[in-house]
Amino acid sequence: MKRHLFCAVAAAILFAVLPLEAQIRGFRQEQLKEWEFSKDGSSWQTVSVPHSYNAEDGHSPYYYRGKATYRCDLRITDVKKTYYLFFEGAAQAAVVKVNGEQVAAHKGGYTPFSANITESLTRGVNRVEVICDNSEDLEMAPVTSDFNKNGGLHNPVWLLVMDDVYFSPEDYGMYRLRCETPVVTKKKVVTNVRTKLVNAGNRDADILVRVQLLEANGALGYQADREVLVKAFSEYDFDHEFILSGMHLWEGMKDPYLYTIRVELFKGKRMMDIAETKVGYRSIGMDPERGFLLNGRPYPLRGVAMHQDTDGKASALTQADYRRDYRIVKELGANFLRLAHYPHNDFAFQLCDSLGIIVQTEIPWVNVCGTNATQAYFNNLHHQMKEMVNNLYNHPSIAFWGMWNELDTWGNNNDLQGPLDAERVVKETERLYNYTKKLDPDRFVGFTDCSNLSRDGYTSLKGDFCSQNLYYGWYRTPNEFSGFTTTLKKVRGLRSDIPINVSEYGVGVNPYCHVWNPVEAIRDKDEDSKHYEEYGNRFHESHVRQIKAMPWLNFTSVWILFDFPVANRQEGYMDSEDGVKFVKNNDRKYMNDKGLVTRDRQTKKDVFYLYKSLWNKDETTVHITSGRLKYFPAGQDLRIKVYSNAKYLTLYQNGRQVDRMISTGETTGVVWTFPAVRLKTDEDTFKVVANDGTTDQIVLRKAR
């Protein structure tokens, strides 16, 4: 008997407030979770969506790039309804078929899109097929990248069931409404709600649209009813502006207060549809001298970058995965995230809204802009930008739209689009900037450069901000970190008209690669198998000090929070617990290990606690560095180093107090280095205790 996966249409779906496990954005919808999957059509397996077919092979020298098919069956009982399939992300390109008929084709693996499948459905069982393709495509971004371009239905898929009058998902994306807040002050807030009404019936319809603003506790704060006439088989652009005073502002991590905008649609006494979105009232600004401004006040943004990736799933994260990751973000204390290098799933932004984290999101125009680039390529960039802005517009956490990342010589070659065309970069950046500002005039639009603005015309690039990816001490000038400040000051001089950001800085760190003598913890570009944790500590300590001396930086973003796989990387795979004997660990190959935390989220590296000490003011941090170094030579000086935001620290050796420090004596205020001690037994225990009793300890054995 032939097996079918049925995704039955629910007669009614209860309304829920976002974010919840069952996201409800419309009046009636159903998440399609169970699908059959095959790469070649010869054999099929049942999978749960979100799903990526690179979940396992991404962490390897080669990962599958090609087509794969997902299929499921819908049982339709009422053919008079309107039906949409809504994809939150199908990577990288997708063709959608219903009963063998193509109903949609989409290029862009990270932005949502919808397909009206009504005309292709019949009463009874209907076959849905989605062919995903992550093959290289010179007319779709990203063409090349330093991250895996995973394939599959890696974001949720929904079936939307509409009555004859409904809110369209085609113009304003998954929320089906747009909430603009062009004026936000302590005294006055202006809100404009936009949506598109569709009358799919054969008669004109008198419609009542009810707009509500709900407090965080659900209490009604505002309501207005509007009556409109929607002609048969036509659409109606609805907008409603209202002005309120005394509003509770969204104040970032201090107080991320969220209202709910709910829009209800009635025909007669019958509710036909409902749409809602969270809204946070805040104003944002930038100043070349004072940096970022939230609600008119300086609000320095310091944080990390993240990929949509996790061990064993690739980019197909569940809501449980996101919650786990954002608990780590909250522990770290970062108030800014660069969600790179593409729009992440909507649930990530819901979490940022609720946590008060400011965000940059961006389209995947990464590396490539060659002399042979076609107009279709640039059209695709505009299309991805439109889908990103339209779908994510309502999130108060988003302050920055990113246009591109590292359009430089290294990512362009004759096998792709030809050599870098810097003149075209300048021209297309201006076109994309102007287009994005029309889509959203109230947020900031900028670019991320790695050339120090050295390419022809780059000093005149159009943008509200200029971000720099800087790796002094890693790719450039190994073992020397001062180029970070020198370059930023130079770039600031070249672009004094706009704020400057640091969008990436980082260093490969293997938390199980150690050396007992810090002098030997060096960066050797010719021997890239050893990524000493001690070197990573020195790198980040230096960069923290340099950033502190440049308060004009608008935002800074460590690259990156979690290690992530890159198929062609072979580095950082030598482990050592004594700094003498090194063992190859092949599990560490094919990985970008610049994360503050390992890909499996099990190991927080020393530098995680450096930043936690700086950013998390709600709890005391005490972390002894190099704690995974197991052996130390007898007779050698040992200086215990601690990352801590405590008022004072006390050091104990084998239970006996040996020292107390009341100040770090350095500029960060969180890097504590005790005077030298020596091992006294074959196995010594060192414990550090903070003023409030918070402790950490390590055990060191005499070197073998």
C-alpha positions in Angstrom: 0.0 0.0 0.0 1.3 3.4 -0.9 2.0 5.5 2.1 0.8 9.1 2.3 1.8 11.8 4.7 -1.4 13.7 5.4 -1.3 17.3 6.6 -5.0 17.7 7.5 -6.5 21.1 7.5 -7.8 22.1 10.9 -11.4 23.3 11.0 -10.3 26.0 13.4 -7.1 27.0 15.1 -7.1 28.8 18.4 -5.5 32.2 18.5 -2.2 32.5 20.3 0.1 35.4 21.2 3.6 35.2 19.8 6.1 33.8 20.5 4.7 30.3 21.2 5.6 26.9 19.9 2.6 26.9 17.6 3.0 30.3 16.0 -0.4 31.7 15.0 -0.2 34.8 12.8 -3.5 34.4 11.0 -7.0 33.3 11.9 -6.6 29.8 10.5 -3.3 28.1 9.7 -1.4 24.9 10.3 2.2 24.1 10.5 3.2 21.4 8.1 5.8 19.4 10.0 5.9 15.8 8.6 7.2 15.4 5.0 8.8 12.6 3.0 12.3 13.4 1.6 14.5 12.1 -1.1 17.6 13.3 -2.9 17.1 11.2 -6.1 13.6 9.9 -5.9 14.6 6.3 -5.6 14.1 6.1 -1.8 12.1 8.2 0.6 12.4 8.9 4.4 10.1 10.7 6.8 11.6 13.9 8.1 10.4 16.7 10.4 10.5 20.2 9.0 12.6 22.3 9.8 15.1 20.0 8.0 18.4 20.4 6.2 19.9 17.7 4.0 23.3 19.0 5.1 22.7 18.4 8.8 25.5 15.7 8.9 27.8 16.3 5.9 28.3 20.0 6.5 31.0 19.1 9.1 33.2 17.4 6.5 35.5 18.2 3.6 32.6 18.1 1.1 28.9 18.6 1.5 26.1 17.8 -0.9 25.2 20.6 -3.2 22.3 19.7 -5.5 18.6 19.1 -5.6 16.4 17.2 -3.2 12.6 16.8 -3.0 10.1 17.1 -0.1 6.6 15.9 -0.5 3.4 15.6 1.6 -0.3 15.2 1.0 -3.0 17.7 1.9 -6.6 16.4 2.4 -8.9 19.3 1.3 -12.6 19.1 2.2 -13.7 22.7 1.3 -12.6 23.9 -2.2 -14.4 27.2 -1.7 -11.7 28.5 0.6 -8.5 30.2 -0.4 -5.3 28.3 0.4 -1.7 29.5 0.6 1.6 27.7 1.3 3.8 29.9 3.4 7.6 29.1 3.5 9.7 30.8 6.1 12.8 29.7 4.2 13.5 27.1 1.5 17.2 26.8 0.7 18.7 27.8 -1.5 16.3 27.9 -4.4 12.9 26.2 -4.5 10.3 25.1 -7.0 6.8 24.3 -5.5 4.4 22.0 -7.2 0.8 21.0 -6.3 -0.6 17.9 -8.1 2.3 18.1 -10.5 1.7 21.8 -11.5 4.3 24.4 -10.7 2.8 27.1 -8.5 5.9 29.0 -7.4 9.7 29.3 -8.0 11.9 31.2 -5.5 15.5 32.1 -5.3 16.8 33.0 -1.9 17.2 30.5 0.9 16.6 32.7 3.9 13.6 34.9 3.2 10.0 33.9 3.5 7.7 33.6 0.5 4.1 32.5 -0.2 2.3 30.6 -2.9 -1.5 30.8 -3.6 -2.3 27.2 -4.4 -6.1 27.5 -4.5 -6.5 26.9 -8.3 -4.4 23.8 -8.2 -6.3 22.0 -5.4 -9.1 19.5 -5.7 -11.4 18.0 -3.2 -9.7 15.1 -1.5 -5.9 14.2 -1.4 -3.5 16.7 -3.0 0.2 16.1 -3.5 2.6 19.0 -2.6 6.2 18.7 -3.8 9.0 21.2 -3.0 12.3 20.8 -4.9 15.1 22.5 -3.0 18.4 23.2 -4.7 21.6 24.5 -3.1 23.8 24.2 -6.2 26.0 27.1 -7.2 24.0 29.8 -9.0 25.9 32.9 -10.3 22.6 34.8 -10.4 21.6 34.1 -6.8 23.3 35.3 -3.6 25.3 34.0 -1.9 27.5 32.8 -4.7 30.5 32.1 -2.5 30.9 32.4 1.2 33.0 31.3 4.2 30.0 29.3 5.5 28.1 26.4 4.2 25.1 27.1 1.9 22.8 24.4 3.3 19.9 23.0 1.4 16.4 22.1 2.5 13.2 23.3 4.1 15.3 24.6 7.0 12.6 26.9 8.3 8.9 26.2 9.1 6.2 25.7 6.4 2.6 26.7 6.9 -0.7 26.1 5.3 -2.9 29.2 5.4 -6.7 28.7 5.0 -8.6 31.9 4.1 -12.3 32.8 3.9 -13.4 34.8 0.9 -12.2 38.0 2.6 -8.8 38.0 4.2 -5.5 39.7 4.9 -3.0 39.0 2.1 0.4 37.4 3.0 1.9 38.6 -0.3 2.7 42.3 0.5 3.5 42.4 4.2 4.8 38.9 4.7 4.2 36.5 7.5 2.5 38.9 9.9 0.3 40.2 7.0 0.4 43.7 8.4 3.0 46.4 8.9 3.2 48.6 11.9 5.0 51.9 11.3 6.1 54.1 14.2 7.5 57.3 12.5 7.3 59.4 15.6 8.3 58.1 19.1 8.9 60.5 22.0 8.0 60.5 25.6 5.1 62.8 24.9 3.7 61.4 21.7 3.8 58.2 19.6 2.4 58.0 16.1 1.4 54.5 14.8 0.4 53.7 11.3 -1.0 50.2 10.6 -1.0 49.0 7.0 -2.4 45.8 5.5 -3.9 44.6 2.3 -7.5 43.2 2.2 -8.5 40.7 -0.4 -12.0 39.9 -1.6 -11.8 36.6 -3.4 -15.6 36.4 -3.6 -17.8 37.3 -6.6 -19.7 40.0 -4.7 -18.7 43.4 -3.3 -18.1 43.2 0.5 -18.8 45.7 3.2 -16.0 45.1 5.6 -15.3 46.3 9.2 -11.7 46.5 10.2 -11.0 46.7 13.9 -7.6 47.9 15.0 -6.6 47.3 18.6 -3.5 48.1 20.7 -3.1 45.7 23.7 -0.9 46.2 26.7 1.6 43.6 27.7 -0.9 42.2 30.2 -3.6 42.0 27.5 -5.5 45.0 28.6 -7.1 47.1 25.8 -5.2 50.3 25.2 -6.8 51.6 22.0 -9.5 50.5 19.6 -10.9 51.9 16.4 -13.3 50.5 13.8 -13.2 51.4 10.2 -15.7 50.4 7.5 -14.5 49.9 3.9 -16.0 48.6 0.7 -13.9 45.9 -1.1 -15.0 45.2 -4.7 -15.5 41.6 -5.9 -12.2 39.9 -7.0 -10.2 42.9 -5.9 -7.7 44.2 -3.2 -7.8 47.1 -0.9 -4.8 48.9 0.7 -5.8 49.6 4.2 -4.0 52.0 6.5 -4.9 53.5 9.8 -3.0 56.1 11.8 -3.5 56.9 15.5 -1.6 59.1 18.0 -1.2 58.3 21.7 0.6 59.8 24.6 2.2 58.5 27.7 3.3 55.3 26.1 5.6 52.7 27.7 8.8 52.8 25.6 10.9 49.9 24.6 14.2 50.6 26.5 16.4 47.8 25.3 17.7 45.2 27.8 16.6 47.5 30.7 12.9 47.3 29.8 11.9 45.6 26.5 8.2 46.5 26.8 6.1 45.1 24.0 2.5 46.0 23.0 0.4 43.9 20.6 -1.2 45.3 17.5 -4.2 43.2 16.6 -6.3 43.7 13.4 -9.6 41.9 13.0 -11.7 41.7 9.8 -15.5 41.3 10.0 -18.1 40.8 7.3 -21.4 41.4 9.0 -21.1 39.9 12.5 -18.7 37.1 11.4 -15.0 37.4 12.0 -13.3 36.5 8.8 -9.6 36.9 9.6 -7.3 38.2 12.3 -3.6 39.3 12.2 -1.4 40.5 14.9 2.2 41.6 15.7 4.2 42.7 18.6 5.4 46.3 18.6 8.0 48.1 20.7 7.9 51.9 20.7 11.5 53.2 20.5 13.5 55.8 18.6 16.9 55.1 17.3 19.7 57.4 16.2 23.4 57.4 15.4 26.1 60.1 16.0 29.7 59.9 14.7 30.9 61.1 18.1 28.4 59.6 20.6 27.6 56.4 18.8 24.2 54.7 18.9 21.3 56.5 20.6 18.2 54.7 22.0 15.3 57.0 22.8 17.6 59.9 22.5 20.3 58.7 25.0 23.7 57.2 24.2 23.5 53.4 24.3 26.8 51.7 23.4 26.2 48.5 21.4 28.6 45.7 22.3 27.9 42.1 21.2 28.6 39.2 19.0 27.7 37.7 15.6 25.7 34.5 15.1 25.0 32.1 12.3 21.8 30.1 12.1 23.5 26.8 12.8 23.7 24.0 15.4 25.4 20.7 15.7 23.6 17.8 14.0 21.0 20.0 12.4 22.9 22.6 10.4 20.6 25.6 9.8 17.3 23.7 10.6 17.0 25.0 14.2 13.9 24.4 16.3 12.4 26.9 18.7 13.9 24.9 21.5 17.3 25.4 19.9 16.8 29.1 19.6 15.7 29.4 23.2 18.8 27.5 24.3 21.0 29.8 22.3 19.4 33.0 23.5 19.7 31.9 27.1 23.5 31.8 26.4 23.2 35.3 24.8 21.5 36.6 27.9 24.1 35.0 30.2 26.8 36.7 28.1 25.1 40.0 28.6 25.5 41.2 25.0 23.1 44.0 24.0 23.8 43.7 20.3 23.7 40.9 17.8 24.8 40.8 14.2 22.7 38.0 12.7 24.9 37.0 9.8 25.2 36.7 6.9 21.5 36.4 5.9 18.1 36.9 7.6 17.7 34.4 10.4 14.4 32.7 11.2 11.7 35.1 12.5 11.7 33.4 15.9 15.2 34.7 16.5 13.9 38.2 16.2 11.0 37.6 18.4 13.4 36.6 21.1 15.6 39.7 20.5 12.4 41.8 20.8 11.5 40.2 24.2 15.1 40.4 25.5 15.8 44.0 24.4 18.7 43.1 22.1 19.5 45.5 19.2 20.1 43.7 15.9 21.7 44.0 12.5 20.3 41.7 9.9 21.4 41.5 6.3 21.0 39.9 2.9 23.7 37.4 1.7 25.4 39.6 -0.8 28.7 38.1 0.3 32.2 38.4 -1.4 31.1 38.4 -5.0 30.6 41.4 -7.4 32.6 40.5 -10.5 33.0 42.1 -13.9 30.8 39.4 -15.5 27.9 39.8 -13.0 24.5 39.8 -14.7 21.6 42.2 -14.1 19.7 39.1 -12.9 22.1 38.8 -10.0 21.5 42.4 -8.8 17.8 41.9 -9.3 18.0 39.0 -7.0 19.7 41.1 -4.4 16.9 43.7 -4.5 14.3 40.9 -4.3 15.9 39.4 -1.2 16.2 42.8 0.4 12.5 43.4 -0.2 11.5 40.1 1.3 13.7 40.6 4.3 12.4 44.1 5.0 8.7 43.3 4.4 8.8 40.2 6.6 10.9 41.5 9.5 9.8 45.1 9.5 7.7 45.0 12.7 10.5 43.9 15.0 11.7 46.7 17.3 15.0 44.9 17.9 16.1 45.6 14.3 18.0 48.9 13.9 20.3 48.1 11.0 19.8 46.6 7.5 23.0 45.3 6.0 23.5 45.4 2.2 26.7 43.4 1.8 29.7 41.8 3.4 33.4 41.8 2.2 33.1 42.7 -1.5 36.8 42.4 -2.1 39.3 40.8 -4.4 39.7 37.5 -2.5 36.1 36.4 -3.2 36.1 37.1 -6.9 37.7 35.0 -9.6 37.2 33.9 -13.2 35.5 30.7 -12.2 32.6 32.8 -10.8 31.7 36.3 -12.0 35.3 37.4 -12.9 37.5 39.8 -11.0 36.2 42.3 -8.5 34.4 45.2 -10.2 34.8 48.0 -7.7 33.1 50.5 -9.9 30.1 48.3 -10.1 30.1 47.8 -6.3 29.9 51.5 -5.8 27.1 51.9 -8.3 25.0 48.9 -7.2 25.5 49.8 -3.5 23.9 53.2 -4.2 21.0 51.6 -6.1 20.4 49.1 -3.3 20.7 51.8 -0.6 18.1 54.0 -2.3 15.8 51.0 -2.8 16.1 49.9 0.9 15.5 53.4 2.2 12.2 53.5 0.2 11.2 50.2 1.7 12.1 51.5 5.2 13.1 55.1 5.7 13.3 54.8 9.5 16.1 52.3 9.9 19.8 52.6 9.1 21.2 50.9 6.0 24.9 50.2 5.6 27.7 48.0 4.3 30.5 45.8 5.8 33.9 46.2 4.3 37.2 44.4 4.9 39.5 46.5 2.7 39.9 49.5 5.0 38.0 51.4 2.2 41.1 50.8 0.0 39.3 49.8 -3.2 38.6 52.4 -5.9 35.6 54.5 -5.0 35.0 52.8 -1.6 35.5 56.1 0.3 32.3 57.3 -1.4 30.1 54.2 -0.8 26.5 55.1 -0.1 25.4 54.1 3.4 24.2 55.4 6.8 27.1 53.6 8.5 30.4 51.9 7.6 31.3 48.6 9.2 34.7 47.0 9.2 35.8 43.4 9.5 39.3 43.5 11.1 41.6 40.6 11.9 44.8 42.2 13.1 46.6 39.5 15.0 45.1 36.7 13.0 45.0 37.0 9.2 46.9 40.2 9.3 50.0 41.0 11.4 50.1 37.8 13.5 51.0 38.4 17.1 50.5 42.1 16.7 47.1 43.6 17.6 47.6 47.4 17.4 46.6 47.6 13.8 43.0 47.4 15.0 43.0 50.9 16.4 45.2 52.4 13.7 42.9 51.2 11.0 39.7 52.3 12.6 41.1 55.8 13.1 42.1 55.8 9.5 38.7 54.7 8.3 37.1 57.2 10.6 39.1 59.9 8.9 38.1 58.7 5.5 34.4 58.6 6.4 33.9 61.2 9.1 30.4 61.8 7.7 28.9 58.5 9.0 29.3 56.3 12.2 31.9 53.6 12.2 31.3 50.0 13.4 33.4 46.9 14.0 31.3 44.1 12.5 33.9 41.4 12.9 37.0 40.7 15.0 38.0 37.4 16.3 40.6 34.6 16.5 40.6 30.8 16.2 40.4 29.2 19.6 40.6 25.4 20.3 39.7 25.2 24.0 41.7 21.9 24.2 44.9 23.3 22.8 47.2 24.8 25.5 50.7 25.8 26.3 51.9 26.3 29.8 54.3 29.2 28.9 52.2 32.1 27.6 55.2 33.3 25.6 54.9 30.3 23.4 51.2 30.9 22.6 51.8 32.5 19.3 50.0 32.7 15.9 51.8 30.8 13.2 50.0 31.2 9.8 52.1 28.5 8.3 51.2 26.0 11.0 47.5 26.6 11.4 46.7 23.4 13.2 47.4 24.9 16.7 44.9 27.4 17.9 46.0 28.1 21.4 43.4 29.2 23.9 46.0 31.3 25.6 46.6 33.2 22.3 42.9 33.8 21.9 42.8 35.2 25.5 45.6 37.7 24.7 43.9 38.7 21.4 40.5 39.5 23.0 42.0 41.2 26.0 43.9 43.6 23.7 40.8 44.2 21.6 38.6 44.9 24.6 41.1 47.5 25.8 41.3 49.1 22.4 37.5 49.3 22.0 37.2 50.9 25.4 39.5 53.7 24.2 37.2 54.4 21.1 33.8 55.2 22.6 32.7 56.7 19.3 32.4 53.2 17.8 28.7 52.8 17.0 28.6 49.0 17.5 31.2 46.3 17.9 30.6 42.6 17.2 32.9 39.7 18.1 33.1 37.1 15.4 31.5 34.8 16.5 29.4 33.4 19.4 29.3 29.7 18.3 31.8 27.7 16.3 30.3 26.8 12.9 31.2 24.3 10.1 33.0 25.4 6.9 33.6 22.5 4.5 37.0 23.6 3.2 38.7 24.7 6.4 41.3 22.4 8.0 42.7 24.2 11.0 42.9 24.2 14.8 42.7 20.4 15.1 45.7 19.8 17.4 44.9 19.2 21.1 47.3 19.5 24.0 46.7 19.4 27.7 50.3 20.1 28.7 51.8 22.3 25.9 54.3 19.5 25.0 52.4 16.6 23.5 50.0 17.4 20.7 47.4 15.0 19.4 45.4 15.4 16.1 41.7 15.6 16.6 39.9 15.2 13.3 36.6 16.3 14.8 37.9 19.8 15.0 38.6 20.0 11.2 36.2 21.7 8.8 35.2 24.2 11.5 35.6 27.9 12.0 36.5 27.9 15.6 36.4 31.6 16.4 33.4 31.1 18.5 33.2 32.0 22.2 31.4 28.7 22.6 31.8 25.4 20.8 29.3 24.4 18.1 27.7 21.8 20.4 27.2 24.5 23.1 28.9 22.3 25.6 32.1 24.3 26.2 32.4 28.0 26.9 35.8 29.1 26.1 37.8 31.4 28.4 37.0 34.5 26.4 33.3 33.9 26.9 33.8 34.8 30.5 36.0 37.8 29.6 33.0 39.3 27.8 30.5 38.1 30.4 32.6 39.9 33.1 32.3 43.1 31.0 28.7 42.9 29.9 26.7 41.0 32.4 26.1 43.2 35.4 23.4 41.1 37.0 25.7 38.3 38.3 29.2 37.9 39.6 31.6 36.1 37.2 34.7 34.4 38.4 36.6 32.3 35.8 40.2 31.1 36.0 41.7 31.0 32.6 43.5 28.0 31.1 41.5 25.7 33.3 41.7 22.9 30.7 45.5 22.9 30.9 46.2 19.8 33.1 49.9 19.8 33.6 52.5 22.4 34.6 56.2 22.1 35.2 57.5 22.1 38.7 59.9 24.9 39.6 58.3 27.3 37.0 56.5 30.5 37.9 52.7 30.2 37.6 50.5 33.3 37.4 46.8 32.6 37.9 44.7 34.8 35.7 41.0 35.4 36.3 38.2 37.0 34.4 35.9 38.6 36.9 33.7 41.6 37.6 34.0 41.1 41.4 35.0 43.9 43.8 38.0 41.9 45.1 39.3 38.3 44.7 41.2 36.0 47.1 43.5 33.2 45.8 43.8 29.9 47.7 46.4 27.2 47.0 45.6 23.8 48.5 43.2 25.4 50.9 45.6 28.1 52.1 45.2 31.8 51.3 48.1 33.0 49.3 46.9 36.4 48.0 44.1 38.9 47.8 43.6 41.6 45.0 41.4 44.6 45.4 42.0 46.0 41.9 42.9 44.5 38.5 45.5 47.2 37.8 44.6 47.3 34.1 42.1 49.2 32.0 39.3 46.7 31.4 38.7 46.2 35.1 38.0 42.5 34.7 41.4 40.9 34.0 43.0 39.9 37.2 46.6 38.4 37.3 47.9 37.2 40.6 51.6 37.3 41.5 53.6 34.2 40.6 53.3 31.0 42.7 54.8 27.5 42.2 53.4 24.1 42.5 53.9 22.6 45.9 52.6 19.0 45.5 52.1 16.5 42.7 48.5 17.9 42.3 47.7 21.4 43.4 44.2 22.9 43.7 43.8 26.6 43.1 40.6 28.3 44.1 39.6 32.0 43.6 36.8 33.4 45.8 35.0 36.7 45.1 33.8 39.2 47.7 30.3 37.7 47.5 31.5 34.1 47.7 31.4 33.2 44.0 34.2 30.8 43.3 36.1 28.9 40.6 38.9 26.4 40.9 41.3 24.4 38.8 43.6 21.5 39.4 47.2 21.4 38.1 49.5 18.4 38.1 53.2 18.4 37.9 54.3 17.9 34.2 55.0 14.3 33.3 
